[in-house]
Amino acid sequence: MDMNFKTSQSNAFLCKVSDASTAKPIGVFSAQTPNENPYKALFNPKGYNFLNMPMSEFKNILNEIIQLERDIRISKWGEGARPDEFSYQLNRIANAIATTQFNGKIDISCYFLKRVEEAKEMIGEDCISFIQVHNSISQLYNTVLQLTSEEGFRAIQNKALAHLKNQQAFA
């Protein structure tokens, strides 16, 4: 079930954006990366503040993670390989926010949490449909939490480094 979160600037919810000076950056990366690196957005020496980030920056990071997962899958299994569950969830997140535009910074996790809360409010006559929507959006939220955590983002960086080193070994 694909969802597209269409929100406007005047949407009723506003997540409280954290002060950039107090938020600890995620994924600070100061090590050397190969010159040929299609995943540069994943290796920022200043790290990332997912609590105070433009949606467009999150989309860029997400797209590079999706590309990384695709490149790894193709290198292991070939062009016709099907995405795993994590890749599937990443693509669902990208599809959900594809047309979402904000002119400012937001708390990325809070944005998805609000979508979960909105799904809870959809209780109506069709309870089964509500449960499916809520579960689907909750899965997206859990994946976002994984992506925006220090441990989760560090794992993605390590995966990208290993893939880049593997590609250099075969070049």
C-alpha positions, 0 to 999 in steps of 0.5 A: 500500500503506497502512500503519498503524504501531501502537505501544504505549508499551511498544514495544521501541524508544526513539529518543534524544530530543535535548536541546531546548536544543541542537537548532536549531529548524526553520522559525523564522518572524517575518514578518507573515502575513495575519489570515485564515490557516488554516495558523497551525501552519506559522508559529511564531516559535519554530520547530519541533524535530522532534528532540524533538516530541510526535507529536500536534504533528507530526500537527497540522502534517502535517494543515495541510500536507495541507490546504494542498496540497489547497487549492492543488490545488483553487484551480488545478485544481478540486474533482476534481483528483487529488493529486500524488505529494507529497500522496499521500505526505503522506496515507500518512504521516498514515494510518500514524500516525493511531492512533499515540500517545505520551505524550512527545516523540520524534525524528520522523525516528528514529521513521520510520527505526525503521519502515524498520529493522523492515521490513528484519527482515521478510525471509522466504519472500516476498521480493517482499512484503518489498521492496514493504513496505521500499520503501513505508516508505522512501518515507515516511521520505524524505518525513518527512526532506524535511518536517523539514529546514530547506529542506523546511519553509521551502519549505512555508512559502513555498508557504503564504504564496504561496497566502495572498497569491494568495487575498487578491488574488482576495478 
